[in-house]
Amino acid sequence: MDFETLGGAERSSYVKWFILLDMIVIGIMLFATLGIVANAGVWQIYFYVVFLLALGTVPSALTFLNRDKQDLPIDTVTLEEDDVQIDDRLANWRVQVAIGLALSVLIGYNILTYGGILVQYPSFAISVPFLTGTWAALFNATIAALASGYVETRVFWSFLMPTAYNLINRHYDSVVLALAGSTVATTGLFTVYHLWVYSTSIVSLQSVMVFGLINCLMVIFLRSVVSNALVHFTNNWLGSILNISRSLFGIAL
């Protein structure tokens, strides 16, 4: 396995499909604002839309437009296929989806068994005229999972981590330092973000840090955010639909 590159403007595959998926997710979330009861929920949706656009869609678009140039410090990881020395059997979106689903089942089993989630999720009060009861709850859980699970994956692991890796590797010319630095930086930012956005407790932050580290390792070894997005979506969807707020790995110190 060659760690010389993580992402890479000339190597990122399926960037245009992720941009299209971004637009679909943004469209769904904006549609959801039409049914939000409290005005505060509308601004929460807008936050995730702007967050995704600014730190997900735009960097991916710039990467796609400049994919044959090396002068941009920004970088993305969607699903790496070309010129990256990983097992060819892993460099396939179907395999990545299968891995993501398998990990999602494992995460789901632990959530259902132990009644704890890995990271906190947003909650919404969205009322759609043709959705009531269970269907309304499922819709709200899906919006929560998209708003945080998908958006945060795109921002932190499709853009921030590979960009940090790129900048560190350029400056210090050290793959090991770049991998370690980008992992620590991304996990730290992800943890601080949850403290800021969700007012997560210190105990819960331990679980957030574990989840952030797991996601970084998944990007390094799988060279993809496909599996990350599915796992994050599952955690937030189940947490929302089951109304779970207890952390899975939180240990009181």
C-alpha positions in Angstrom: 0.0 0.0 0.0 1.4 3.4 -1.0 0.6 6.4 1.2 2.4 8.9 -1.0 -0.8 10.6 -1.9 -4.1 11.0 -0.1 -6.7 12.4 -2.5 -5.0 14.2 -5.3 -6.5 16.6 -7.8 -5.5 14.4 -10.8 -6.6 11.2 -9.1 -9.9 11.9 -7.3 -12.6 9.7 -8.9 -16.3 10.3 -9.0 -16.0 13.9 -7.8 -18.7 15.0 -10.2 -21.1 12.4 -8.8 -20.4 13.6 -5.3 -21.1 17.2 -6.4 -24.4 16.0 -7.9 -25.2 14.1 -4.7 -24.5 17.3 -2.8 -27.1 19.1 -4.9 -29.7 16.4 -4.2 -29.0 16.5 -0.5 -29.2 20.3 -0.5 -32.5 20.2 -2.4 -34.0 17.7 0.1 -32.9 19.9 3.0 -34.3 23.1 1.5 -37.6 21.3 0.8 -37.6 20.3 4.4 -37.5 23.9 5.5 -41.0 24.3 4.1 -42.4 22.1 6.8 -40.3 23.1 9.8 -42.5 24.3 12.6 -40.0 26.4 14.5 -38.1 29.2 12.8 -34.9 28.1 14.6 -35.0 24.9 12.7 -34.9 26.7 9.4 -31.6 28.4 10.3 -30.2 25.1 11.4 -31.0 23.7 8.0 -29.4 26.7 6.3 -26.3 26.3 8.4 -25.8 22.7 7.0 -26.5 23.8 3.5 -23.9 26.6 3.6 -21.5 24.3 5.5 -21.7 21.7 2.7 -21.5 24.3 -0.1 -18.5 26.2 1.3 -16.5 23.2 2.6 -17.7 20.4 0.5 -19.2 21.2 -2.9 -17.0 24.2 -3.8 -13.6 22.5 -3.0 -14.8 19.4 -4.9 -15.7 21.6 -7.9 -12.3 23.4 -7.8 -10.6 20.0 -7.6 -12.6 18.7 -10.5 -11.8 21.8 -12.6 -8.1 21.7 -11.7 -7.7 18.0 -11.6 -4.6 18.1 -13.9 -2.8 20.8 -11.9 -0.7 20.6 -8.7 -0.7 24.2 -7.7 -3.8 24.2 -5.5 -3.3 23.2 -1.9 -6.9 22.0 -1.5 -7.6 18.3 -2.0 -10.5 15.9 -1.9 -11.2 12.2 -1.4 -14.3 10.7 -2.9 -13.2 7.3 -4.2 -9.7 6.8 -5.4 -9.1 4.4 -8.3 -6.4 5.6 -10.7 -2.7 5.5 -9.9 -3.2 4.7 -6.2 -1.5 1.5 -5.0 -4.2 -0.1 -3.0 -5.8 -3.4 -3.4 -7.8 -3.2 -6.7 -10.7 -5.0 -5.1 -11.2 -2.1 -2.7 -11.0 0.6 -5.4 -14.6 0.0 -6.5 -17.7 1.9 -5.4 -19.7 -1.3 -5.1 -17.1 -2.8 -2.7 -17.0 0.5 -0.8 -20.8 0.5 -0.4 -20.7 -3.2 0.7 -18.0 -2.3 3.3 -20.0 0.7 4.5 -23.2 -1.4 4.8 -21.3 -4.1 6.7 -19.9 -1.5 9.1 -23.3 0.1 9.4 -24.8 -3.2 10.5 -22.1 -3.5 13.1 -22.7 0.0 14.4 -26.4 -0.5 14.3 -26.1 -3.7 16.3 -24.1 -1.9 19.0 -26.5 1.0 19.1 -29.5 -1.4 19.5 -27.7 -3.6 22.0 -26.1 -1.0 24.2 -28.4 1.9 23.7 -25.6 4.4 22.9 -24.5 6.4 19.8 -21.1 7.4 18.6 -21.8 11.0 17.8 -24.6 13.5 18.5 -27.1 14.4 15.8 -29.5 17.4 15.2 -33.2 17.1 15.8 -35.9 18.7 13.7 -39.7 19.2 13.9 -40.6 18.9 10.3 -44.3 18.6 9.4 -45.0 17.4 5.9 -48.8 17.3 5.0 -48.7 13.9 3.5 -46.5 12.3 6.1 -47.8 11.4 9.5 -47.0 9.2 12.5 -44.2 6.8 11.7 -43.5 8.2 8.3 -43.1 11.7 9.7 -40.6 10.3 12.3 -38.7 8.5 9.5 -38.5 11.6 7.4 -37.2 13.7 10.3 -34.6 11.0 11.1 -33.5 11.0 7.4 -33.1 14.8 7.4 -31.1 14.6 10.6 -28.9 11.9 9.1 -28.3 13.8 5.9 -27.8 17.2 7.6 -25.1 15.9 9.9 -24.0 12.4 8.7 -23.5 13.2 5.0 -22.6 16.9 5.3 -20.0 16.4 8.0 -18.4 13.4 6.2 -18.1 15.6 3.1 -16.6 18.5 5.0 -14.2 16.7 7.4 -13.1 13.7 5.5 -13.6 14.5 1.8 -12.0 18.0 2.1 -10.4 19.0 5.4 -8.4 15.8 6.1 -6.8 15.4 2.6 -6.2 19.2 2.4 -4.4 19.1 5.8 -2.4 16.1 4.6 -1.5 17.9 1.4 -0.3 21.0 3.2 1.8 19.2 5.8 3.3 16.9 3.2 4.2 19.8 0.9 5.8 21.8 3.8 7.7 18.9 5.6 8.0 16.3 2.8 7.0 13.6 5.2 4.3 11.1 4.5 4.3 9.8 8.1 4.0 13.3 9.6 1.3 14.2 7.1 -0.8 11.2 7.9 -0.4 11.7 11.7 -0.9 15.5 11.5 -3.9 15.3 9.3 -5.5 12.6 11.5 -4.9 14.5 14.7 -6.1 17.8 13.1 -9.2 16.4 11.6 -10.2 14.4 14.7 -9.6 17.5 16.8 -11.6 19.8 14.6 -14.4 17.2 14.4 -14.5 17.0 18.2 -14.4 20.8 18.7 -17.2 21.2 16.1 -19.4 18.8 18.1 -18.7 20.8 21.3 -19.6 24.0 19.5 -22.6 22.9 17.5 -24.2 20.3 19.8 -22.9 21.5 23.1 -21.6 17.9 23.6 -20.6 17.0 27.1 -17.0 16.1 28.0 -18.0 12.5 28.5 -19.6 12.3 25.1 -16.6 13.9 23.4 -14.6 10.8 24.1 -17.0 8.9 21.9 -16.8 11.6 19.3 -13.0 11.4 19.3 -13.1 7.6 18.8 -15.5 8.0 15.9 -13.4 10.8 14.3 -10.3 8.6 14.6 -12.1 5.6 13.1 -13.2 7.8 10.1 -9.6 9.0 9.6 -8.3 5.4 9.5 -11.1 4.4 7.1 -10.0 7.2 4.7 -6.3 6.2 4.9 -6.9 2.5 4.3 -9.9 2.6 2.0 -9.1 5.8 0.2 -12.8 6.6 0.1 -15.5 8.5 2.0 -18.3 6.2 0.7 -18.1 3.9 3.7 -17.6 6.8 6.1 -20.8 8.5 4.9 -22.9 5.3 5.3 -21.6 4.7 8.8 -22.2 8.3 9.9 -25.7 8.3 8.3 -26.6 5.0 10.1 -25.4 6.3 13.5 -27.4 9.6 13.2 -30.5 8.0 11.6 -30.8 5.3 14.3 -30.0 7.8 17.1 -32.8 10.1 15.8 -35.5 7.5 15.1 -34.8 5.8 18.5 -34.3 9.1 20.4 -30.9 8.0 21.8 -28.6 10.6 23.2 -26.2 8.5 25.4 -22.7 8.1 24.1 -21.5 4.6 23.2 -17.9 5.0 24.4 -18.3 7.8 26.9 -16.4 7.1 30.2 -16.7 9.5 33.1 -13.3 10.7 34.3 
